[in-house]
Amino acid sequence: MPKMKTNRAAAKRFKLSGSGRVRRSKAGGNHMMQEKSRKRIRRLRNNDMVHKSLEKQIKLLLPYG
């Protein structure tokens, strides 16, 4: 039986946390930053967790899920 291939798009966007939850970065932090407030930019720096209802689907795309 051949090995499952990793979905490269998913591997670049998601990582697993130590507890097994799926981490993702927040949207809107790439361009037009001068129009966004400092508070908003600061919040965008932190990673977010994927919702529990989508976790199972994303883990299927990752090799270590």
N, C-alpha and C positions, 0 to 999 in steps of 0.2 A: 504494500500500500504506500503510495507516495505521500510525502509530507504536505501539510496544508501551507499554502502560501500566505504570507502576511499581506494585508491590505495596506499598501504604503501610504496612501492618503490618510488613513486612520492612525497609522503609527506616528505620523508627523504631528497630528493634532491632539492625541490623547496619550496619557501616561497613567499607570496604575499607582495609587497611593499605597502606603505601608499597610493600611487596613484592608486593601483590596477594592476600594472605591475608584472610580475613574475620574481623573483630573482633566480639566480643559482650561484654556485661556479665555478671557472675556473678549467679546467682539467690540470693535470700534476703537482700537488703540493703535492704528497704523498711520493714518494721515489726517490732515486738517486739525492738528492738535492745538494750534493757536486759538481756535474758536472754542475749545472745550475748557471748562473751568479747571483750576488746579486740583480741586477736590475730586472732580470726576476722573482726571488723569491718574491721580493717586489710587483711586479705587480700581481702575482698569489694570494696574500693575499686578494685583493679586490674582492667583488662580482660583477657579471655581470648580465645583463638582458637577458632574453630569447627573441629571435626574434619575432616580432609581428605576423608573419605568423604561429608560433607554439603555441602562447599564448592560443588560444581558446581550443586546444586539451588538453593542460596541465591543464587548469582550470577545465575541466570536470572530471579529476582524483582526484582533491583536494576537500575536503568537504566544504571549505569556498570560493571556486571559483565561 
